[in-house]
C-alpha cells in the first residue's frame, strides 16, 4: 500500500512525504511489514521526520489486522 501526503501538518514541512507499506505473510496469524518513507524537506531547517515514526508504526499495526483477515 502506498500513501502520498497532500495536505496537513507534515506537508507544511515537506515537499514530498510518501509512505510505502509492504506486508509479507509469515506463519499463522503473523506478517512482516517493511515501511519505506520517501521525503523531501522544504528547507534545511526542517528536522528529519523521525518524530512521525510512532504514528507510522501504529498505522502499520492497524493495517496488519486487515491484511491477516484478507
C-alpha positions in Angstrom: 0.0 0.0 0.0 1.3 3.5 -0.8 0.1 6.7 0.7 1.1 10.2 -0.6 1.0 13.3 1.6 -1.2 16.0 0.1 -2.0 18.4 3.0 -1.8 18.7 6.7 0.9 19.4 9.2 3.5 17.2 7.6 3.1 18.9 4.3 3.9 22.3 5.9 7.4 21.0 6.4 7.9 18.6 3.5 7.6 19.0 -0.3 7.2 15.2 -0.6 6.0 12.7 2.0 5.3 9.2 0.7 4.9 6.0 2.7 5.1 2.5 1.3 3.9 -0.4 3.3 4.8 -3.9 2.1 3.3 -6.8 4.1 4.8 -10.3 3.8 2.7 -13.1 5.4 4.6 -15.5 7.8 3.4 -18.4 9.9 -0.1 -18.4 11.3 -1.6 -15.0 12.1 1.6 -13.0 11.6 3.3 -11.0 9.0 6.2 -8.7 8.5 5.8 -5.1 7.4 8.5 -3.3 5.5 8.0 0.5 5.7 9.7 2.9 3.2 9.4 6.6 3.8 10.3 9.0 1.0 10.5 12.7 1.9 11.9 16.0 0.7 12.3 18.8 3.2 11.1 22.3 2.3 14.3 23.7 3.6 17.4 22.8 5.6 16.0 23.9 8.9 13.2 21.2 8.9 14.1 18.3 11.1 14.3 14.7 10.0 10.8 13.1 10.1 11.7 10.6 12.8 9.0 12.1 15.1 6.4 10.6 12.7 7.7 7.0 13.2 5.4 6.3 16.2 2.3 7.2 14.1 3.6 5.2 11.1 4.1 2.1 13.3 0.6 2.4 14.7 -0.7 2.7 11.1 1.2 -0.5 10.1 -0.2 -2.4 13.1 -3.8 -1.4 12.3 -3.3 -2.4 8.6 -1.7 -5.7 9.7 -5.1 -6.8 11.3 -6.8 -6.2 7.9 -4.1 -7.9 5.9 -4.3 -11.0 8.1 -8.1 -11.1 7.7 -7.9 -11.0 3.9 
